[in-house]
Amino acid sequence: MSEPLTAPASGDATVDFSHAWGSELRATFALAWPLIVAQLAQNLLFTTDVVLMGWLGPKYLAAGTLAGAFLMPFQLTGIGIVGAVAPLVAQARGRRDIKAVRRVVRQGFWVAILVATLLVPIVLSIRPIYLALGQDPEVTALAESYMFAGFWMLYPVLGTMVVRSFLSAFAATRVILVVTVMGVIVNALVAYTLIFGHFGLPLLELRGAALATGFVNLFMFLALTAYALTHRKLKRFHILVRFWKPDWRRFAEILRVGMPIGLTVAAEVGLFSVAAILMGRIGTDETAAHAVALQLASTAFMVPLGLGMAATVRVGLAFGAGDAEGIRKAGWVALAMGMGFMAVTCTLFLAMPQQLVSIFLDPGIAGNANAVALAATYLAVAGLFQLADGAQVVAAHALRGLSDTRTPMWLAFFGYWVVGLPTAYLLGFVLDWRGIGVWIGLATGLAFVAVLLVTRFALRERLGLLRHLVG
């Protein structure tokens, strides 16, 4: 069954590719900017928790950081898996197939429930794993209390990603921004109340932080789902109708497309986790400088990430509509925008590293001098790192719009773990370039992956990635 589709009142997002570069740029920007700001707001959720846990004391902050470091790789992997809903819904919309949209979203919820259920026993094993790795028993016990209070957040987190993917495919990205900003405010209020026991509630400390994070993710899931079910141009998809009815073909398709995405995310997160461990072996100042430079780079990364999400939708729409020229325009416009922004941040990192580092480390304190100098040096490398990181994330997302995820996964594994990590170790420890060597290794791995993924998108027709075009 096929019916004509129209877009919601969130920008001009009808399934129409004029094949004009300016039109594509405007469409991509309209789709991407709320996603970019929403990603930045999402970072504030974690930042708020870090500040509040810091008020409890160093021991609690360390425990909360350990819990987050353990949970985040699994959570991001799950988000990557269910993120396959975005290109599949976009392709169905491009084909003007309402039934396929509904079934993909419904099975996306099924996959989210399955993945969260499989991850729960893993994240609840935090204490024996950390003790085996030699972590402090008291801090580990506190980290475990956080996890046992908040493990259930995996369900609304992954469910939210399914709804976000559906909304993004129909250009309803402004509501994602509004709900995420509301989530930041709700999280700050609830976390403050539960952590410190205000307004007659018990003092829950780290358990309060975990419960607040779970509640805010549940709030965002319910708010976005309510919007999808009641918006006049979205409710006709009836995404929850016959929820319990299986569609095993689409269930398997989500896993087929999504598993490589999740594993790619895990590979990249793992690379940076190992890099942090390597920096820890070098010294405390190096570790602090690494954290500062990485925070600045990660903040800038939110922009090409949002553009990449938009590229997935735009490329997916054109792919579903059988429009090869639309695919070309959508992919290259997003890449140009991502690289253009990262060229600006590269210039800033190279031109004013001391000023940027001083946001996090006070250069007026004598004890900070070495860490500040190191962070400024790492930031210079991060400037070049920016260009590669922006290119690889946008190219990877553009390929996802074509449901091309397996080969990019292997390219990412090879680039990160066979090229990047060994280079970081060789330069940092064998040649004794220390922290700068580790950062050059990270940049090398990202650049290698960026070249391969951009080349793969450029050669998409020769590689047979468009052989399933409809139309």
LUMZA-740286 format. One line per 10 residues: for each residue x, y, z of C-alpha. Coordinates in nm, 4 decimals. Each point is the difference from the previous one (the first is absolute). Last residue first. Layout:
X:Y:Z; ...
END
This chain:
1.2134:0.4793:-0.9824; 0.1484:-0.1935:0.2899; 0.3769:-0.0166:0.0342; 0.1270:-0.3429:0.1033; 0.3157:0.0167:-0.2129; 0.1046:0.3237:0.1642; 0.2785:-0.1425:0.2180; 0.1453:-0.1899:-0.2958; 0.3621:0.0947:0.0652; 0.0188:0.1974:-0.3250
-0.3121:0.1948:0.1022; 0.1232:0.0777:0.3529; 0.3475:0.1084:-0.1124; -0.0178:0.3458:0.1635; -0.1634:-0.1518:0.3095; 0.2781:-0.2572:0.0257; 0.2649:0.2689:-0.0483; -0.1507:0.2028:0.2848; 0.0029:-0.3127:0.2162; 0.3591:-0.0968:-0.0814
0.1437:0.3502:0.0415; -0.1837:0.0530:0.3294; 0.1114:-0.3369:0.1398; 0.3674:0.0825:-0.0614; -0.0444:0.3520:0.1385; -0.1597:-0.1394:0.3168; 0.2842:-0.2458:0.0537; 0.2673:0.2631:-0.0613; -0.1682:0.2524:0.2315; -0.0083:-0.2542:0.2817
0.3673:-0.0857:-0.0585; 0.0934:0.3694:-0.0013; -0.1773:0.0292:0.3339; 0.1944:-0.2906:0.1504; 0.3281:0.1454:-0.1293; -0.0800:0.3382:0.1557; -0.0563:-0.1773:0.3298; 0.3437:-0.1659:0.0153; 0.2299:0.0505:-0.2995; 0.2039:-0.2839:0.1485
0.0783:-0.1723:-0.3314; -0.1204:-0.3333:0.1433; -0.2509:0.1556:0.2399; -0.2053:0.2757:-0.1632; 0.1002:-0.0419:-0.3638; -0.0292:-0.3790:-0.0085; -0.3017:-0.0121:0.2318; -0.1947:0.2625:-0.1959; 0.0959:-0.1623:-0.3298; -0.1150:-0.3385:0.1315
-0.3330:0.1585:0.1026; -0.0702:0.1846:-0.3247; 0.0916:-0.2498:-0.2737; -0.1130:-0.3470:0.1061; -0.2537:0.1036:0.2665; -0.1616:0.3173:-0.1305; 0.0493:-0.0378:-0.3751; -0.0619:-0.3748:-0.0102; -0.3079:0.0148:0.2221; -0.1333:0.2972:-0.1968
0.0511:-0.1717:-0.3355; -0.1723:-0.3095:0.1361; -0.3007:0.2066:0.1139; -0.0077:0.1925:-0.3296; -0.0317:-0.3407:-0.1734; -0.3007:-0.1002:0.2121; -0.1912:0.3292:0.0005; -0.1281:0.0747:-0.3494; -0.3746:0.0485:0.0551; 0.0212:0.2759:-0.2672
-0.0786:0.2656:0.2626; 0.2651:-0.1748:0.2096; 0.2532:0.1046:-0.2652; -0.0840:0.3647:0.0689; 0.0450:-0.0657:0.3721; 0.3489:-0.1440:-0.0499; 0.0963:0.2901:-0.2280; -0.1172:0.2549:0.2591; 0.1909:-0.1722:0.2834; 0.3184:-0.0527:-0.2033
0.0249:0.3530:-0.1367; -0.0548:0.1735:0.3335; 0.2530:-0.2194:0.1791; 0.2641:0.0543:-0.2696; -0.0371:0.3792:0.0058; -0.0112:0.0114:0.3779; 0.3168:-0.2134:0.0454; 0.1905:0.2811:-0.1737; -0.1121:0.2388:0.2735; 0.0360:-0.2767:0.2587
0.3744:0.0065:-0.0667; 0.0041:0.3659:0.1069; -0.2229:-0.0904:0.2933; 0.2563:-0.2522:0.1197; 0.2580:0.2787:0.0233; -0.2378:0.2303:0.1879; -0.0855:-0.2851:0.2363; 0.3690:-0.0623:0.0672; 0.0671:0.3647:0.0842; -0.3048:0.0152:0.2285
0.0996:-0.3250:0.1739; 0.3519:0.1312:0.0616; -0.1155:0.3330:0.1410; -0.2829:-0.1333:0.2175; 0.1971:-0.0123:0.3252; 0.0902:0.3664:-0.0369; -0.3629:0.1104:-0.0003; -0.0449:0.2980:-0.2340; -0.0506:-0.2342:-0.2973; -0.3426:-0.0965:0.1426
-0.0988:-0.3251:-0.1708; -0.3397:-0.0544:-0.1635; -0.0735:0.3273:-0.1834; 0.3767:0.0595:-0.0021; 0.0323:-0.2720:-0.2640; -0.1891:0.2128:-0.2523; 0.2135:0.3097:0.0613; 0.3222:-0.1997:-0.0204; -0.1007:-0.1732:-0.3239; -0.0703:0.3249:-0.1880
0.1106:-0.0214:-0.3640; 0.0352:-0.3758:-0.0535; -0.3198:-0.0979:0.1803; -0.1880:0.2895:-0.1574; 0.1176:-0.0885:-0.3520; -0.0979:-0.3645:0.0483; -0.3380:0.1161:0.1332; -0.0587:0.1948:-0.3227; 0.1191:-0.2864:-0.2215; -0.2359:-0.2237:0.1989
-0.2936:0.2138:-0.1075; 0.0961:-0.0194:-0.3665; 0.0655:-0.3738:0.0232; -0.3494:-0.0615:0.1333; -0.1670:0.2301:-0.2519; 0.1918:-0.1504:-0.2916; -0.0778:-0.3537:0.1152; -0.3701:0.0819:0.0402; -0.0099:0.1530:-0.3499; 0.1902:-0.2958:-0.1455
-0.2388:-0.2624:0.1356; -0.3278:0.1744:-0.0795; 0.1062:0.1034:-0.3522; 0.1151:-0.3466:-0.0981; -0.3033:-0.1737:0.1484; -0.2320:0.2442:-0.1773; 0.1778:-0.0764:-0.3266; -0.0583:-0.3716:0.0510; -0.3741:0.0470:0.0631; -0.1705:-0.3366:0.0502
-0.2480:0.1510:0.2473; 0.1231:-0.2283:0.2784; 0.3590:0.1043:-0.0703; -0.0952:0.3688:-0.0087; -0.1717:-0.0257:0.3381; 0.2874:-0.2019:0.1436; 0.2576:0.2559:-0.1198; -0.1962:0.2809:0.1675; -0.0606:-0.1996:0.3186; 0.3544:-0.1279:0.0440
0.1373:0.3421:-0.0949; -0.2049:0.1631:0.2764; 0.1548:-0.2358:0.2532; 0.3418:0.0851:-0.1446; -0.0695:0.3713:0.0356; -0.0788:-0.0589:0.3674; 0.3271:-0.1918:0.0399; 0.1837:0.2694:-0.1966; -0.1185:0.2531:0.2624; 0.0388:-0.2169:0.3127
0.3695:-0.0508:-0.0794; 0.0786:0.3553:0.1183; -0.0971:-0.1039:0.3527; 0.2065:-0.3175:-0.0273; 0.3106:0.1934:-0.1090; -0.0292:0.2354:0.2982; -0.0569:-0.2898:0.2390; 0.2888:-0.1942:-0.1563; 0.2417:0.2884:0.0521; -0.1023:0.0318:0.3657
0.0093:-0.3734:0.0728; 0.3396:-0.0385:-0.1693; 0.1433:0.2843:0.2070; -0.1221:-0.1689:0.3196; 0.1500:-0.3333:-0.1081; 0.3297:0.1609:-0.0998; 0.0198:0.1805:0.3331; -0.0621:-0.3266:0.1838; 0.2636:-0.2008:-0.1858; 0.0962:-0.2306:-0.2852
-0.1944:-0.3095:0.1064; -0.3180:0.2056:0.0314; 0.0474:0.1176:-0.3578; -0.0037:-0.3622:-0.1117; -0.3228:-0.0606:0.1953; -0.1591:0.3045:-0.1652; 0.1059:-0.1323:-0.3417; -0.1585:-0.3349:0.0878; -0.3304:0.1757:0.0648; 0.0393:0.2025:-0.3205
0.0430:-0.3155:-0.2074; -0.2854:-0.1754:0.1795; -0.2396:0.2828:-0.0834; 0.1005:-0.0336:-0.3653; -0.0353:-0.3775:-0.0117; -0.3252:0.0063:0.1983; -0.1484:0.2516:-0.2439; 0.0974:-0.2267:-0.2893; -0.1513:-0.2959:0.1865; -0.3301:0.1845:0.0370
-0.0057:0.0996:-0.3659; 0.0888:-0.3569:-0.1039; -0.2911:-0.1292:0.2118; -0.2457:0.2532:-0.1418; -0.0293:-0.0971:-0.3667; -0.0427:-0.3737:0.0541; -0.1779:0.0522:0.3325; -0.2517:0.2349:-0.1594; -0.0396:-0.2408:-0.2907; -0.0633:-0.2931:0.2354
-0.2882:0.1840:0.1667; -0.1192:0.1044:-0.3461; -0.0239:-0.3599:-0.1140; -0.1325:-0.1178:0.3359; -0.3057:0.2205:-0.0049; -0.1573:-0.0843:0.3334; -0.3419:0.1211:0.1212; 0.0241:0.1157:0.3607; -0.0206:0.3675:-0.0906; -0.3215:-0.0467:-0.1938
-0.0192:0.3793:-0.0390; 0.2935:0.1708:0.1736; 0.1361:0.1938:-0.3001; -0.3474:0.1092:-0.1122; 0.1419:0.1624:-0.3177; -0.3009:0.2322:-0.0065; 0.1298:0.1656:0.3177; 0.2818:0.1684:-0.1888; -0.1699:0.2755:-0.1970; -0.2416:0.1131:0.2725
0.2531:-0.0413:0.2793; -0.1587:-0.2209:0.2677; 0.1878:-0.3312:-0.0011; 0.3404:0.1398:-0.0944; -0.0326:0.2772:0.2585; -0.0981:-0.2480:0.2713; 0.3002:-0.2142:-0.0932; 0.2313:0.2999:0.0294; -0.1353:0.0886:0.3455; -0.0024:-0.3593:0.1256
0.3606:-0.0637:-0.1070; 0.1210:0.3331:0.1354; -0.1656:-0.0629:0.3390; 0.1409:-0.3539:0.0177; 0.3459:0.1429:-0.0710; -0.0551:0.2578:0.2754; -0.1114:-0.2693:0.2444; 0.3028:-0.2204:-0.0664; 0.2441:0.2873:0.0427; -0.1747:0.1030:0.3224
0.0111:-0.3572:0.1312; 0.3732:-0.0210:-0.0656; 0.0736:0.3331:0.1677; -0.2154:-0.0970:0.2975; 0.1850:-0.3279:0.0352; 0.3193:0.2043:0.0154; -0.1231:0.1967:0.3065; -0.3433:-0.1300:0.1096; -0.0830:0.2427:0.2821; -0.3693:-0.0670:0.0631
-0.2711:0.2352:-0.1295; -0.1450:0.2755:0.2182; 0.0497:0.2790:-0.2513; 0.3746:-0.0687:-0.0324; 0.1852:-0.3302:0.0274; 0.3398:0.1016:-0.1412; 0.0170:-0.2390:-0.2959; -0.3776:-0.0219:-0.0457; -0.0805:0.3712:-0.0139; 0.3071:0.1084:-0.1955
-0.0531:-0.2869:-0.2463; -0.3674:0.0877:-0.0463; 0.0657:0.3691:-0.0649; 0.3039:-0.0441:-0.2251; -0.1611:-0.2870:-0.1910; -0.3202:0.1951:-0.0621; 0.1983:0.2921:-0.1435; 0.2135:-0.2209:-0.2249; -0.3093:-0.1943:-0.1067; -0.1760:0.3213:-0.1026
0.2966:0.0677:-0.2267; -0.0351:-0.3528:-0.1422; -0.3751:0.0435:-0.0510; 0.0452:0.3264:-0.1901; 0.2814:-0.1356:-0.2193; -0.1872:-0.3180:-0.0895; -0.3083:0.2140:-0.0717; 0.2109:0.1986:-0.2450; 0.1015:-0.3156:-0.1840; -0.3311:-0.0855:-0.1652
0.1724:-0.0458:-0.3373; -0.2043:-0.3126:-0.0788; 0.2983:-0.2377:0.0243; 0.1055:0.1910:0.3107; -0.3298:-0.0827:0.1726; 0.0367:-0.3728:-0.0619; 0.3644:-0.0007:0.1115; -0.0870:0.1993:0.3109; -0.2720:-0.2549:0.0838; 0.2459:-0.2911:-0.0260
0.2679:0.1909:0.1925; -0.2475:0.0709:0.2796; -0.0686:-0.3734:0.0322; 0.3733:-0.0610:0.0390; 0.0275:0.2496:0.2862; -0.3391:-0.1018:0.1445; 0.1149:-0.3649:0.0355; 0.3608:0.0681:0.1026; -0.1229:0.2105:0.2939; -0.0777:-0.3275:0.1795
0.3622:-0.0222:0.1184; -0.0502:0.3071:0.2214; -0.0156:-0.1022:0.3653; 0.2118:-0.3124:-0.0427; 0.2552:0.1988:-0.1995; 0.0367:0.2796:0.2540; 0.0370:-0.2484:0.2878; 0.2664:-0.1824:-0.2055; 0.1991:0.3224:-0.0368; -0.0140:0.0408:0.3783
0.1335:-0.3535:0.0469; 0.2762:0.0730:-0.2527; 0.1037:0.3103:0.1940; 0.0295:-0.2062:0.3174; 0.1809:-0.2892:-0.1710; 0.2608:0.2206:-0.1773; 0.0486:-0.1292:-0.3547; 0.2363:-0.2893:-0.0686; -0.1375:-0.1203:-0.3324; -0.1537:-0.3071:0.1666
-0.1762:0.2383:0.2397; -0.1369:0.1908:-0.2991; -0.1417:-0.3139:-0.1584; -0.1408:-0.1385:0.3256; -0.1755:0.3337:0.0704; -0.1327:0.0878:-0.3457; -0.1902:-0.3239:-0.0572; -0.3307:0.1913:-0.0049; 0.1081:0.1537:-0.3311; 0.0239:-0.3442:-0.1592
-0.3245:-0.1315:0.1474; -0.1864:0.3011:-0.1455; 0.1542:-0.0087:-0.3489; -0.2040:-0.2939:-0.1317; -0.3261:0.1550:0.1219; 0.0923:0.3343:-0.1560; 0.0732:-0.1680:-0.3349; -0.3287:-0.1937:-0.0022; -0.2138:0.2989:0.1033; 0.1642:0.2238:-0.2604
-0.0412:-0.2690:-0.2671; -0.3720:-0.0218:0.0739; -0.0297:0.3778:-0.0070; 0.1681:0.0037:-0.3412; -0.2472:-0.2685:-0.1053; -0.2803:0.2506:0.0493; 0.1941:0.2762:-0.1746; 0.0764:-0.2211:-0.3005; -0.3603:-0.1217:-0.0146; -0.1511:0.3476:0.0023
0.2335:0.1332:-0.2700; -0.0532:-0.3111:-0.2150; -0.3787:0.0453:0.0133; 0.0263:0.3635:-0.1039; 0.1959:-0.0689:-0.3199; 0.0857:0.3156:-0.1953; 0.3192:-0.1623:-0.1369; 0.1993:0.2950:0.1400; -0.1906:-0.0473:0.3242; 0.1073:-0.3619:0.0104
0.3611:0.1080:-0.0600; -0.0221:0.2564:0.2790; -0.1514:-0.2616:0.2329; 0.2876:-0.2389:-0.0758; 0.2631:0.2730:0.0328; -0.1272:0.1096:0.3443; -0.0933:-0.3440:0.1435; 0.3648:-0.1080:-0.0243; 0.0550:0.2170:0.3087; -0.1235:-0.3017:0.1980
0.3474:-0.1530:-0.0276; 0.1927:0.3233:0.0552; -0.2002:0.0805:0.3121; 0.0844:-0.3469:0.1342; 0.3707:0.0590:-0.0610; -0.0277:0.3419:0.1643; -0.1553:-0.1567:0.3115; 0.2646:-0.2726:0.0171; 0.2850:0.2518:-0.0316; -0.1691:0.2379:0.2485
-0.0642:-0.2375:0.2902; 0.3571:-0.0690:0.1138; 0.1281:0.3570:-0.0368; -0.3185:0.1281:0.1640; 0.0435:-0.2280:0.2995; 0.3667:0.0946:0.0337; -0.0867:0.3706:-0.0216; -0.2696:-0.0410:0.2632; 0.2472:-0.1768:0.2288; 0.2666:0.2674:-0.0501
-0.2542:0.2753:0.0611; -0.1183:-0.1758:0.3136; 0.3528:-0.0279:0.1408; 0.0861:0.3560:-0.1023; -0.2889:0.1534:0.1954; -0.3796:0.0379:-0.0053; 0.0355:0.3278:-0.1880; 0.1875:-0.1904:-0.2710; -0.3059:-0.2185:-0.0482; -0.1981:0.3159:-0.0762
0.2558:0.1285:-0.2522; 0.0361:-0.3387:-0.1713; -0.3786:-0.0410:-0.0198; -0.0370:0.3385:-0.1683; 0.2752:-0.0845:-0.2489; -0.1717:-0.3277:-0.0911; -0.3287:0.1713:-0.0813; 0.1900:0.2871:-0.1629; 0.1326:-0.2375:-0.2646; -0.3582:-0.0601:-0.1107
-0.0336:0.3761:-0.0484; 0.2885:-0.0084:-0.2482; -0.1671:-0.2897:-0.1806; -0.3312:0.1918:-0.0045; 0.1783:0.3050:-0.1469; 0.1362:-0.2141:-0.2825; -0.3317:-0.1779:-0.0559; -0.1826:0.3351:-0.0164; 0.2566:0.1190:-0.2583; -0.0085:-0.3079:-0.2199
-0.3397:-0.0097:-0.1728; -0.0116:0.3673:-0.0942; 0.3690:-0.0142:-0.0969; -0.0507:-0.3032:-0.2224; -0.2998:0.1555:-0.1756; 0.1813:0.3304:-0.0511; 0.3090:-0.1721:-0.1410; -0.2125:-0.2158:-0.2262; -0.1787:0.3046:-0.1402; 0.3292:0.1784:-0.0592
0.1490:-0.2984:-0.1826; -0.2948:-0.0266:-0.2353; -0.1112:-0.3547:-0.0825; -0.3597:0.0961:0.0866; -0.0317:-0.3013:0.2287; -0.3529:-0.0389:0.1308; -0.1265:-0.2219:0.2767; -0.1596:0.2852:0.1919; 0.2155:0.1417:0.2736; -0.0629:0.3705:-0.0004
0.0380:0.0811:0.3644; -0.1649:-0.1579:0.2979; -0.3658:-0.0007:-0.0989; -0.0095:-0.3704:-0.0537; 0.0887:-0.1505:-0.3340; -0.2292:-0.1543:-0.2555; -0.0244:-0.3603:-0.1089; -0.1934:-0.1520:-0.2855; -0.1346:-0.3483:0.0759; 0.1385:-0.3450:-0.0657
-0.1375:-0.3404:0.0966
END
